[in-house]
Amino acid sequence: MAEPLGTTGATVQRQRDYDGGYVGLRVGPGEPHTVRAELGGAGTWTPRARLLSLLHITDFQLADLLSPSRTEFLQRFDGDPRWQRMLPAYRPQEFLQLQALVTVAATARAVAASHPVDLLVTTGDNTDSAQFNEVQAYLTALDGGPIDPAELGVAHPASPSGGTDPSYWHPRPGSSDAWAAKGLPEADGALEAARRRFPSPGVGVPWLSVYGNHDCLLQGRAPFPAGYDDFLTGAGKPVLPPADYLPERDSMLDYLADPWVTTTGVRAEIPADPGRRSLTKAEHVAAHFRPGAVPDGHGYTADNVAAGTAYYIWDGVPGVRLISLDTTNPAGDVNGCVDDAQFRWLEQRLAEVGEGSDDPRLVVLLSHHGLSTLDNPTGGDPSVHLADDVRALLHRYPQAVLWLSGHIHVNTVVPRPGPDGGGFWEVTTSAVAEWPVQLRHVALELAAEGAVITVTMIDSAAPVDWQLNSVEGLAGLHREVAANDPGSVGGIHAEGGAEDRNVVLRVPLPAGLTDALPVPGRD
């Protein structure tokens, strides 16, 4: 049995605590693993079999920087409560997003070359606004293949950093933009380097995808209105706020009612591009059936394509079932829910691998939203299920031991104790789009007393001393700038506390279940 990956985990840290002034990064001492037994199981446990080894990444929000749907010009309203739920709309490091993602993919590949890894999972918001070209770019980054940043508008004069608007970071020397005033570095040639084509090696292991709100909704927030694709694929991009609209309430409510409301400002000329068209859920799922995809469809099935659904099971290793949920609300808003048909399907998939079944397995759930953000009843459907319903369902099935999620862009590890003991752990990983740009390794093992889950943070292989002459060096600049963006979704401390990073999690299980699970070498 292989040992859990690493003993110290992540080591990239800020050179000092962030205090509003620009701070660089350094390689510092790592962290040991902390045993967490809030669900029970004190004392010494001895794992006797590794059941699953996976890597978890999430929330790339890979954006077409020329998309007419983008609202980066709203970032200037940061601090106005009427606009807060439409923010952040801009990240200063976003023109380096492809280099950051491909370096994470290469990091995953290197880990898998030196340690047994069964698969990688990405838990949604793989794209920024559900566009065809964004989906193709993310799939190529993970599968491997040629990357052309120009296809996502990187460094184009109508893109935020490629133009001259002082609201955005312009890394060229002598810039007097608002971000340079905050200390962001001069990086002469960064835009030109970011635009150069380069290959992605891919993650090098089978990988599964999950559907997130940014993969489903316009800017992750609203359903696409009729006629919007003509606007998306056309030759004009709004670059200033609408002159004829000032919200009198939460602007998200106006946007949900009419996404056109942010599109009436001054427009810049951009190349028309049919690749910017939006994708339905069925089209998004179908795009994953590419030559060489492992597994075929990256978890999605032909039934998903036919039914227009995005939830599935994966039974690719003995003793474990992965259940991928679609927690998006097609009626809009950023948080999630579970529709009734999927909820009933989930109960069936749990029941068929429980103690006493013909195929007992431990269950790992995958979703974009976790319990803390399953609180979105937008649309008024009384049959949708929110956090309390889903939690209660899972607590009926002790084989459900782990839930991996994204969305909040923060590293967290939260126990979800059951009413009568036991329960499961919810592990959320920070975003690739923002600081700290990390992966998680998750090892699921079986002990006589129950399940042991060892979680280890892994930094992107981007160097802390960034440079502009390599993909990894540009990814290093992306991460350092991200570490200085207090307006990000995850915030300045998205790395979480020590209890959210390198941990060993225990889940007591009924003896009958542990005895029934398939263990290598046991008759």
N, C-alpha and C positions, 0 to 999 in steps of 0.2 A: 504494500500500500504506500502510495506516495505521500510525503509530508505536505501539509498545507503550504501554499506558496509564501515564501519570504518569512522573515522574523522581525523586520523593522518597518517595512512598508514605505509610505511616501516620505520623501525627504526635501522636496522643494518648498521653501518657505520665504516669506518676506524678510528683507534684511532688518526690519524693525516693524513695530506695530504701525498700522496705517493711521495717520492723524490728519489726513486731508492733503498733505504734501506728497509729491511723487516718491515712490519707494521702489527700489529694485528687488531682485530675488537672489537667493543664495541656496546652496546645497547644505542642509543642516543635518543634525542627528535624526535618525528615524524614531519610530515608536514601537514598543513591544505590544503584543496582543493582550487585551484585557478580557478576562472571563466575565460574562454577564449571565446571571442565573435568575433574573427576575421572574421567569416563568416556573422556577423550581429547579431542583437538581444540584444542590450544593455537594461539596465533596469532590472526589476524584472520579472522573469518567475516563474510560479508555476506549477511544474509537477503534473499531475492529474491521471496518470496511469503508472504503471510499465509494460513494454512490454516484457523485456528480462533481465535475469541476467546470466552472464556466467563468466567462468574463462579462461584465455588465458595463455598458456605456449608454448615454442617453442625451437627448436635447441638443442636437447639433444646430437646429433651426437654420439650416443651410439656405441662404437667401439669394434670390436674384436681385442684385442691387439696383437694377434698372426697372424693377417691376412697378408699374403704375399703381399697384395696390399698396405699396409701402407708404408709411406715414412718418418717416424719420423727422420731417419738419415739425412734428408735434413735440419733439423732445425739448424744444425751447420753452414749453409750458410746464416743465418739471417744477413741482412745488405748488402748482395750482390744483387744488383738490378736484376740480371739475374734470381735469384731464388725466388723473392718476391711473385710472384703469385702462387707459390707452397706452401706457408707458411701461417699460422703456420701448421706444420706437427706433432707437439708434444705439449701436455699440461702437466705440471708436476703433476697436480691433477687427471689425467685421470684414474689412477688405482682405484679411488674412485667414478667413474662415476655412478655406479649402486646404491650405497648408496645415492648419491646426488639426483638422479631421484626418487628413492622410497620415500625419505623424502619429496620431492616436491609433490608426489602423496598423501602421508599421510597428508600433509598440506592442499591440496585441499579437501580431505575428511573431515578434521576437519572444514574447512570453510563452506562446504556444510551442515554439521551437525548443524550449528548454524545460518545459514542465507539461505534464499531461493536462490538456484542456479539451473537453468534449465539444464545447461550442461557445459562441458569443451571442449575447442578446442585446438588442437596442430597444429601449422602451419608449419610443415615440418622440414626436416633434423632430423627426428627421429632416423635415423641410420647414420653411418659414410660412408659406402661404399656399400650399397644396397645388403648386404648378408642376407641369410636366417636366420642364427643364430642371427644376430643383430635385425632383424624384430621380431623374436620370443621373444627376451629378452625385447624389448620395449613394445610389446603388453602385456606381463605378468606383467611388472612393472605397467602399467596403469589399466589393468583389474583386477589384483590381482593374486597371486599365488607364488609358490616357485621360488626363485632366486638362481642360482648357478654361482657365478662370474668366476669360473674356466672355464665355457663354453665359456667365452669371453677372456680367456687367462690371467686373472688377476694374477699377481705375478709369472707367469711362468718365468723360467730363461731366456727364449728368448724374453720376453717382455721388454720394455724399463726400467721400474723401478725395475723389477725382476732380472735383470742381473747385470753386473758390469761396463758397459760402462760409463765413467765419464761425458759423454754429458748429461746424464739424472739424475733426482733427485732420490737418494736412501735414504729413510728416516731412515735407520739403523744408530745407533750411530757410530761416527768416520768416516763417509763417507767424502771423499775429492772431491766429484763431483762438477761440475760447479754450480749447484743450491744451494748446501750447502754453497758454497762460497758467494752466494747472500743473505744468511741469512735464507733460508728455514729451518724449525725446524727439529731436530732429533725427531723421533717418533718410538721408539723401539717397534717392533711388529705390526706396521701398515700394512705391506704387508700381514702378516699372518691373521690379523683381516679382511682385505679387501677381502680375498679369502674365508672366511667362508660363508656358505649358510645361507639364511635368507628369511623370507616371505615378500611379498609386500601386503599391505592391499588393493591396488588399489585406484582409485580416488573417487569411491563411487557414481558417478553420470554418466549419459549418456555422452559419449564423441565422438567427431568427429575428423577425421584425415585429414591432407593435405599432398600432395606429394611435396617433396623438391629435390633440385639437388643432395644432398648426398643420397637420397633414390632412385635415378635414375641412377647416373653415377659413374664410378670408381673414388673413392676418391672425389666425387662431381664435377669432372672436365671433364672426357672423357668417350666416349662410350666404352663398354667392347669389346675388340678385339676377333676374333675367337681363340678358344683354351685356353682362359684365365681361365676358370673354372678348368681345369686340374692343372694349377699352383696354383690357390686359394685353392683348396682342398688337395694339396699335402703336402709333409713333409719337405719343405725348405722355410725359410723366409729370404729375404735380410735384413741385419742388418748394412751394410756399403754402402756409396755412390758408384755408378758405377765407376770403375777405368778407363774405356775406354770412358767416356763421360764427357765433360765440355761444357756447353752451350755457344754459341757465341751470343745468342739473348735471349729474354724472354723464359725461359725454359718451360713455360706453352704451348707455341706454339709447341715445340718439343713433349711434352707429349700428346697433342691433336692429333698430327700426328701419334704418336707411343707410347702408354703407356708402352710398354716393355722397354723403354729407361732407366727407373729407377730401373730395376730388375736384373741387371747383376753384382751387388756387391757381396761380401762375404755373404754366407747364413748360418743361424743357423738351426739346426735340430728341427723340431716341430712335434707334432702328426698330421698325416693326418686326415682330418675331412670333410666329405661330407656336413656338416652343413654350411661350409663356401661358398657354391655355391652362385652365383649371381642370382638375381630374375629379371625377366622381369616386366614391369609395370603391366601387367595382373596378374602375379603371386604375386606381392606385394599387389595388391588390394585384390586378393582372400584370402590372408593370414589373412585378417581382419574379415572374416566370421568364427568366432570361437564360440564354445559353450559358451553361456552366454554373448556374446557381446551385448551391449546396446548403441545405436540402432544396429540392425543387420548390420554387415559390417562397423560399425563406420562411417556411412555416405555414404560410397561407395555402389554401387548398382550392381545387377546382370548384368545390361546393361554395366556397366563399365568393368566388368570382360570379357564379351563377346567381347566388342569392343576394349579392351586394352586402355581404357581412365581412367582418374583419376579426372574428374570434375563432380560436382553434386549439387543439391539443397537440402536443408533441411527446411521443413515448419512445424517444430514440435511445435511451439507456435503460437497462433493467432496474427496476425498483423505484423509478422516479417518473412522475408525470408532470410536464410543464403545461399549464393552462394559460393561454394568452387571451386577455379580455380586451374588448373595445369599450372604453369608458367615455368616449366622446359623446357630446350631446349635439345632434345635428341641428337643433333649434338655435344653438349659439351659446355664447359666453364661454369663458376659458376653463372653468372647472367641469367636473364630470358626473356621470350617473351610469346606471346599468339598466338597459331596457328589459321588459318583463320576459320576452322570449329568450334572451341571453341568460337572464337570471335562472330560469327553469332549466336551460341547457347546462349551466354551471352546476346546478345541484345534481343532475344526472351524471356528469363527468366526475364529480367527487364521489358519488355513491358507488360507481362501478369499480373503484380501486381501493375500497375500504377493507378493513379487517373482515375476513370471512369471504371475500370475493375470490374469484379465480385468478386475479392478477393484482394482488395488493401492491401499492406503490405509495411513497411519500409524494406530496404535491407541492410544487413551487408555482405560485401565481406570478404572471407578468402583466403589467398594465402601465399605461401612462400616468393616470391619476392613482394616488393611494387613498387610504381612508380619509385622511384629513381634507382632501379636496373632492370627495364624492358628495357634493352638496349643491348640485346644480339642477333644479327642476324646471329650468327655462323651457317654455313651450306648453306647460300646463298639462302634460300627460300624467294622469293620476297613477298610472301603472308603473312608472319608472321607480327604480330602487336606488336609494342613497346609502350612505355609510352604515347606518344602524342595521339595515336589512342584510347587507353583504357581510358585515362582521358576524351577525348572529348565525347566518348560514355557515360560514367557515368554522365557527366554534362547534358546530354539530359534527364535524369531521376531523378527528385528531390527526389524520394523515396530512392535513394542510399545515405545513410547518414554516413556510417562508413566502413572503410577498415582495417582489422587486418592482420598484416604480421610479418615476422621474417627476417632471412637471415643476417642482418647486425650486429646482436648481441649487439644492443644498444637500450636503451629506447628512443623513440622519439614520439612526437605528432605533426603532421604537418597539417595545414589547406590546403585544395585544393579548393580554391574559383572558382565558375563558372564564365563564361564571362558575365553573366547577373544577377549576384547575386546568393545567395545560395552556394551550393557546398557540399563537404563532408570532413570528417576528416580521416586522415590516422594515425593509432596507431600501432607502432612497439614495440615489447617487446624483452628485452635482452635474452641471451641464458641461458638455464639450465647448459650447459657445462662450462660456464665461469662466472666470476664475473658479476653481483651481485647475481645470482641464485634466481630469483624472479618469482612470478606469477603476473598477473593483474586480478583484478576484474573489469568487465564492466557491468554497469547498463544502459539500454536504457529505457528512459521514454518519455512520451508524454505530452507536455504542449499545451495550446491554440495556442501559437506562433510557435511551431515546436517541434523538437526532442531535448531532453536533455540527454547527455551521460556523466555519472559520472565514472571516471576511478581512481582506487585505487591500488597502489602497495602493494604486500604482500610478506614478506620475507619467505623463507624456514624456517621451524621450527627447523632447525639445530641450536644447541647452539653455542654461540660465544666462550665459553670456551670448546673447543673440547676435546674429549677423545676417546679412542679406544675400549671401552667396549660396544658400542651400534651402531646400524645403523645410528642414528641421530648424534651421536658424531663423527663418521667417516665423515658424510656429513658436519659437522662443519669444520673439517680439510680440506676437499675439497674446501669449500668456502673461507677459510682464505688463502690457497695457491693460489687460483684463483685470489684473490684480489692483489696478488703480481706478476702477470704475465703480464708485459707490452707488450709482444708480441702476446697477444690474438687477435682474429678477432675484438672484440668490443673495445679493448684498455683499458687503465687503468681507464677511466671515462665512462665506458659503462652504468653506472646508469643514465646518462643524467642529464639535469638540472631540477630544480623544475618545470619548465613549461612542462616537459616530463613525469612527474610522477603522482601526485595526482591533477587531473584537472576535471573541469566541462565544457563540450563542448556543445556549442549551434549550432543548425542547423535550421534556419528559413525555414518553409515549406509553400506551398500554402494552403490557408484556406480550399479549397475543399478537399485536401488530408488529413489534420488533422481531418476534420469532418467525412471523410469516414472510417477512421481506426477504427477497433473494440476496444472499451474501456470497460473494465469490469464495469458493473453497469449502462452503458448508453444504453438507449433503441435504 
